[in-house]
Amino acid sequence: MHHKSRKLPLLLALAALLAASGCGRKSPPPDPVQPEATPAAAESESTAHLPPGIDWFAGDVDAAFAAAKTAGKPLFLFWGAEWCPPCAQIKSTIFNTREFQERSRLFVPVYLDGDTPSAQRHGERFGVVGYPTMILFRPDGTEITRLPGTVDIARYATVLDVALADAKPVAEILRTAAAGGEVTANDWRLLAYYSWGTDNGRILPAAERVATFRRLHERCPPELAPECGRLYFEYLGAVAGAAVAGKSPLDGLERADARRRLLALLGSPAAAKANVDNLLYASESVVGLLSDAGKPERTALTDAWRGALARLGSGPDAAELSSLEQLYVIRARMLLARLDAPEAALPAALLDEARQTVARIDAATTDGYARQAAVNGAANLYWEAGLDAEANTLLVAELEKSRSPYYFMLNLAELAKKAGRETEAVEWLAKAYAGAQGPATRFQWGYNYLVGVLEMTPEDTARVERVGLEVIGELDGSPDAFYQRTRMRLEQLGAQLLEWGQGPERARVIEKLRNRTGEICKGLPEGDEGRRNCESFLKPAEAAKTA
C-alpha cells in the first residue's frame, strides 16, 4: 500500500495558484552569447543534481531507449524533481549505495527531471504523475515493474535483481495471478513490492483494487508471509479508500477476520521489517477501518501497532531506519494517540521525544539530499504535534541551507495561514514563486500562489489579474507545457478561477486571462493534444465537453 506523507495541507494544492502575483519573477532569458540548450543537453545537465557513482544517460529519453535496445540492456527511468523531498530521500538512501551503483551497470539509467524539455509530455506517455516514480523497462521498451522508494536498500536490491533476471512484466504476472494461473515465488515478490501508489490505473484500475488485492492475498503462499503482508496492506488500503462517509464497507464478520489477520502481521518481526512503510503511514486509516472508538477491538489494534513500531528500531531483528523513518515512527504514535480524540493534548513525554529527535537529526544530517527529506519530515512531525512555532523556526533556518528553499516557503505559508496571518501567508507564497526554478515547477508554484490569492484576498481583483497573467505567461513558448502535471494544475486552476469570477468586475479579469491563454494556444501545433488542453482552459464545463 502506497502512502504519501501528510504534508502541510496547502503544499502542492496552493503553490500553483499563487504564482501569478506581481511579487513573482520570470526566469531570466538565456544569455545571448550562449547557444540555446537542446533537449538532450538540458536533460543531461539535470543529472548534475544526482549523487555520483551512476553513469546516467546523457541525452533525451528516446535516445536512451534506442541505446538500451542496441545494447540489449533494460532501461531504468527515474522521474523526479530537484525540490521533491521523497526524491531526495531516494538519492540519499538508494542511489548513493554500493548495491544500487553496482547494479546500475546492468541497465541504462535515465533521469527524467520534471522541468526538462518534453518531460511532462513523456509523463503522459509513461503514465507517471507523482514525484518520484521509478520504472524498469525491457530493452524493447516494455514496462517490467515500478519500484518502491519506501523500502530499505536490501529489499530494493532484491526486487531489482528479480526484475532484471526474470524481466517478466508485472502486468503479465497480475493477469496470470488474477486468473488463478501458476505464479512463482519471484513473481509474488514483484507483485508485493510493485509501487502500486504510482501505478495510476496503468495495470490495475481503481475500481478493481479491492477485489484484486483480496484474491492476491488469499493466493499468496504462506512461506512468503512478509511479502503477502504487503499485499494485505494494499487490500486494507483499497477498502479504506472505498469507505463512504467514514463507514467501513466490511460487515462485522469481515472486520473480525481482518483484525485477526492484521494482529498476526503486527506481531511478526519479519512482516514488520517488510512493511515499515505501511506501519509508518497506514495506522490511522487501517485501525479506523477495522475498529470503533472506545471498543476493546480498537485498544487491541492500537496496542499491537504501537508494539510493532517499538520493535522497528530496537532488538536483534530491528530494521535499520533512516532519519526520516525515525521521525515518522513518532508521528505514527501521535496519530494512534489522537485516533479517538483528535483535539486532545498529546502526552508531554511524546512531545519531548519529538523535539529531541528533531534536534538530533537536524544536527547530524549534513548531506543536502538527506536534509531536504529529513527537514520536511521534521516539519510534518511538528505540524502533527501542534508545535507550529517550532516548525516555523526550523523551516526559516533551513531557507539558508536548502538547495530548494522555495519548497519550504510553501510550508511557511501554510503555517501563517493556519495562525490567521493571511497577509504573511500570501507573501510567503509570492516569495516561493519568485524563487522557484524550472518551467513546470514555476507554473506549479505560480498555481499555488494564485490559489492563495483567490482564497485569502479574493476581493483584490487587480492582484488576481496581475498574478494570473504572470502565471499563465509561464506557459508561453513551450510546446510541451500543456501535459501531465502542468495540465492537471491548469484544469484545477481553471475551475477555481471560474468559481471566483462571478460579477462584472471579476468576469472582466477572467476574460483577460482567457484571451492571454488564447494567444499562447495559437502558437501550438494544430491538432496537437497540448493545444486542445490549452484551449479548454477557462471554458465552462459544458462548453469544454462540446469543444
N, C-alpha and C positions, 0 to 999 in steps of 0.2 A: 504494500500500500504506500503510495507516494504521498508525502505530506509536505506542504510548504510551511516554513516557519511563519507564525502570525506576526508580520511586521507591523510597525506603526501603521494604523489603518490607512492613512492618507497616501502612503508612499507612491505607488505607481498609478493609482487612480487619479491622484490630484496633479502629479507632476506634469503630465502632458498638457493639461488645460491652462496652466499658469504661464506658459512660455511666451505668450504674445504680448506681455506688458512692455511698457516703454523702458523699464529697467533692464530688459533683456538686450543682448547684443548678438549680432550675427557673427558667424565665423569669418575671419578676415579673408579677402580674396587672395589667391595664390600670388607669390612674388613673381612679377613679370619676367624676371631674368631666369626663372626656373621653368623647365618643361612641365606641362600638366601631367599629373600622375596617371598612369594607366591603371586599369583594374587590377592587373597582375601585380604591378608594383605596390599598389595600395594594400592588397591582401597580403603581400609578402611583408610589408612594413608592419602590419598588425602583429606578426609573430614576435616582434621585438618586445612585446609586453608579456611574453611567456617565459617560464623558467628555462634555463639552459639544460642541455643534455638530450634534447629530442630534435631530430632533423625534420622540422616542419616543412611541408612542401612550399616552395617559393613560387607561387603562381596562383591562377584562379582555379575554381572548383572543377570546371570542365577539363582543364589541362591535367588536374590531379587524377581524375577518373581515367583519362586516357593513359597517363603514366602507370597507374595501377593495373590497367588491363594489359599493357605492353609487358610489364614486369611480372604479371601473374600473381600480384600481391593483393590482399584485401586493402580496403581504404577505411581509415578511422577518421570520422568527422567530429570535430568539437565546435559546437555552436554556442557562442558566448558573447560577453561584453566586458570591457575593461572595468566598469564600475560595479559589476554584479558580485555581491558577497558570496553566493554559492559557487560561482565560477572561481573566485579567489580561493575558496576552500579546496576545490579540486586541484588547483595549481599548487597549493601548499601541502596537500596530503597525498596526492596521487601522482601528478606529473613530475614532481621533484624526487621521486623514489627510484632506486636502482631497479626494482621489479618492473615498473612501467617502462622506464627508459630502455631496458634491455629488450623488452617485448616490442617496443616501437620500431625496431629494425625489421620486424616481420611484416609490417604493413606500411602503407603510405599515410602518414599523419597529416591532417589538414585542419587548420584553424580558420573557421568562418566567423569573423567578428561581425556583429550585427550592424556596424557602422561602415563596413567596406562596401564598395560599389556592388550592386546586384545581390547583396546579402539577403534583403527582405524578399526579393523575388525567389531566390534559392530556398528561403524559408518556406514559402508556399509549395515549392517543388518537393521538398522532403517532409512536409507536414510537421515542421518544428515551430514552436511559438516561444515557450519559456526558456530563459537562460538559466542554467546551461542544459544542453542536450548533447549526448554522445552516442553516435551511431557507428556500427561496424557494417561495412558492405563487402560483398564478394567482389572479386576483380571485374566481373561483368556488370557491376552496379546494383545487383540485387541486395536489398537490405537483409542482414542477418539478425541483428539484435540492437536494442537500445540499452545502453549500460547505465547502471545506477551510480549516482555520485555520493550516496549516503552510506556506503559500506566501507569497512577497513580495507587497506591495500591487499591483504592476503586474500580476502574473498573476491575483491575486484580482479586480482591477477588470476585466480582460479576460473572465474567466469570468462575472462578474456581468453584464457588458454583453451577452454572448452569451445568457445565460439570460433576461435582460429583453427582448431583441429577439425571440428565437425563441419563448420560452415553451413549448417542446416538452418534456414531461416526460421525464426520463432513463429512467424505467421503459419508456416507449414506444420510445425510442431503443434501449434494450438489447434489447427484443424483436425489433425490426427487424434490428439488427446480428447477433444470435444466429441469426436465420433466414436470413441472407445477403441481406437487402434493402438498398436504397440508403441510405447514410449520408453526410451532408455533412461537410465539414471542421469546421464548428461543432459538429455532433453528436459527432464524435470528441473535440473539446476538452472537451465536457461530460462524456463518459464518462471521459476521462483525469483530470479534476480533480474528479470526483464524490467526496464524502467516504465512501468505501467502509467505513471504520472505524466510522462512525456509522450505517451502513445497518441493522444489527441484523436482517438477513434480510428487510428490508422489500420489496426488489425482487430480491434475489439470495440464495437460501438457501445456507447454508454448504456443503452437500453438492454444490452446483453450481459453486462458485467456481473450482476448478482448471480444469475443462473450459471454463467460460465465458471466463475470462481468457486461456486459451491461444488460443481461437478469436478473441477480440477482438484480441489482439496480432498474430496471423497475418494478419488482415484490415486492420489499421491501415495507412493509406497511408504510403509512405516519406517523402513531403515533410513529414510531421508526426512525424519521428523522435523529437524530445524528448518529445512527448505520448505517443507509442507506448511510449517507455521507461517512463513511469509505469504503463501497463497491464502491461508486462512485470514490473515490480517487484511489482505486485499478484499476478501469476501465481506468481512465486517465493515470495511470502509465503504464498499459499494452499497451495502444495506443501509448504513448510516446516511449515505447520500440520497437514498431513495425515501427516507423518512419524510413525512408530511407534517408540518407544524410541530416538529419535535416528537411526534408519536412514532414509536417503533413499528415497522411493518411486520415484525415477527410476532407470532402468537406465543402464549405462555409456555408451551412445551418447547418451541423452537428457542426461546430465550433461555430456558433452563439448560437445554443441550449446549447452546453456545457458551453459557457461563462455565459449564463443566469443561469444555474443550479449552477455553481461554485460561482457566485456572491451571490446567495441566501445562499449557505453554509457559505461563508466567513462573511456574515452579521449576522449569527445566533450565539449568545454566546454559546448556548448548543452544537451546532455542532462543534464549535471551541474547546470546552473543550474535546469533544470526539475524536478530530483529532489533538491533539497537535503535535504528531509525524509527521503527514502529513504537517502541517503548517511549521514545522521547516525544513523539508528536501525536500519538493517537489516543492518549489516555482520556481526554475529555470526551471525545466523540464516542469511543467504544464503551467506556464504562457507563456513559449516559444512555447509550443504546440498549444495554443489556440489564440495567437495573434502575430502580426507582429511589428517589431521595428518601432517606430515613429508614430504608428497609435493610434487613440483615444481608441480603444479597449485595447491596451497594457497599457495605462495610467489608465483606469478604473480598470483593474485587479490588477495592481501593487498597486494602492491606496487602493483597498479593502483588499488586502493581508497585506499591512502594518497596516491597521486598525485592522485587526484580530490579528496580532502579538502584537500590542499595548495593546489590551484588555486582552491578555492572563495573564499578570501579574498584572493587576490593575482592580479596580472596584469591585462591590459586587459579580459578577459572575466569578471572576478571578480563573484560575486554579492554584493550588499550584505547582510551578515549582521547579524542582531540580536545583542544581548548574549547572549541565551540560546543562539543558534546558535553563537556563538564558543566558548562553554563546551562545547557538545556536539560540536564538531569535535575537541576534545581528548579528550572521553570516548570517541568513536568510535575514535580512535587507541589508547586504552587497551584497548578491547575487542579490537581486532585484535592488539595486543601479547600479550594473555593468551589468545588463542583456543586455542593448543596447550598452554599451561601456566598454567591458571587460578590457581595458587598462587604463581607466580613473581613476584619483585620487579620492579616497573616501573622503567624507566631513570630515573636521578636527574634528567636533563635534562627529561624529560617531567613529572615531579612538580614541578620548579621552575617549569615553564611553567604548570602548572595553578594553582599558588599565585599566581604573578604575574598571571595573567589574572583570577582571582577577586578579587584585591586591586584591580586596575584597575577592574573592572566594579562592585565594591562601592562604591568611592569616587565613581565617575562617575554612578551611577544614583540619581537623587533622586525621580523620579516614583513614586508609590505603586504603581500598576499594574505598571510595569516592574520594580520591586523584588520584588514578590510572585513574579513569574515568574523573574527572574534569581537571586534568593537560593535559591529552590527548586532551580533548575538547578545552582547552585554547590554546594549541599549534596549533590546527587546525584553531582556530579563528584568531590567529596571522598570520598563513600562508595565509589564505584567504585575510587578510587585507594588506598583503605585508610587515608585520612587522617582517622580518626574524631575525633581531638582537635580538628583544625581545623574539621571540620564542626560539632562541638558548640559551639565558640567562636562561629562565625558565626551559628548559629541562636539561641543565647542572646542575643547582641547584637541580633538582629532582633526579638525579642519586644517591645522598646520602640518600634519603628518601624512595625511591620506593622499594617494595618487588621484583620487576622485572625490574631493571634498564636497562637490555639488550633490553627491548622493546623500550624504549625511545632513545636508541642509534641508532636505525634504522631511527628515525625521524631526529636525528642529522646528520646522513649520507646523508639524502636527502637534508637537508639544505645546507650542504657543497657542494654537487653535483650541486645544483641549482646555487650556487655562483661561480662555476667553480673550486672549490678546490677539485679536484678529488682524490688526494693522501690522503687528510684528510678524504674524504668520504669512501674510501676503508678501512682506518684504523678504522673508527667507526664501519664499518661492521665486521671487524675482531674482534674487542672488543666485539661486540654484540654476535657474535657466541661463543667466548670464554666464555662468562658469561651465555649463555643460559642453562636452566635446563630442563631435561626430554627428553626422546628419540625422540618423534615426534617433539617437539619444537627444539631440537638441529638440527635435519635434516632440518626443515623449515628455521631456521636461517642460517644454513650452505648453503642452497639453495640460500638465499638472498645474502650471501657473495660471493658465486661463480658467481652468475649472475652479481654482481657488478664488479668483476674482469674481466669477459668477456666483459662487456660494457665499462669499464673505463681504463683497462690495457690489451687489447686483445693481444698485442704483447708479453706479459710476459708469454710465454708458460710454463716455469718452474713453475711459480706460479699457473697457471691453473691446471697443473698436480698435484702439491702438495696439493692444496686446494681440487681439485676434488677427489683425493684418500682418503683424510681425511673425506670428507662429505659422500662419498659412504660407507666408513667404519663405519659410524654411524648406518648403517642398518644391520651390521653383527651380527649374533647370535640371531636375533629376528624373530621368525616365523610369527609374526603379523605385521611386518613393512610395508609390501607392499600392504596396503589397504588404501582406502579413501583419506584423506588429503595428506598423505605421497605419495600415489600412484599418485595423481594428480600433486603434485610438481615434482615427478620423471619424469612424462611424459613431463611436461613443460621444465624441465632441459635437458632431452634428446634431444628435438627439438632444443634448443638453442645451445647445445654443437655441434650437427651435423652441424648446420649452421655455427658455428665458425670454425669447424675442417677441413677446406679446405687447401690443400697443404701438402707436405710430413711431415714436422715437426709437424704440428698440428694433422695430421692423426695418427702419432705415439702416441700422447697423448690420442687420442680417443681410440686407440686400447688398451692401458694400462688400461684405465678406464673401457672399455668393459670387459677385462679379469678379472679385480678385481671384477666386478659385477658378472661375471660368477662363480667365486669361491663362492660367497655368495649364489647364486641361487642353487648351488649343495647341500647346506646344508638344503634346504627347502624340505618338503614332495613332492614326485612326485604326479602329478595330482591336487595339491592344486592351487587355484586361485592366491594366493600370489606368488607362483613360476612362474606362467605364466606372472604375472605382472612384476616380476623381470627380466625374460628372454627377455621381449620386450624392455628393456631399451637399448638405443643407437642402435636400429635397424632402418634402413631406413624405411620410411612409407610403402613402398610396401612390404618389407620383413616382417614387423610386421603383415601385413594383412594376409600373407600366412603362418605365423608361427603356 
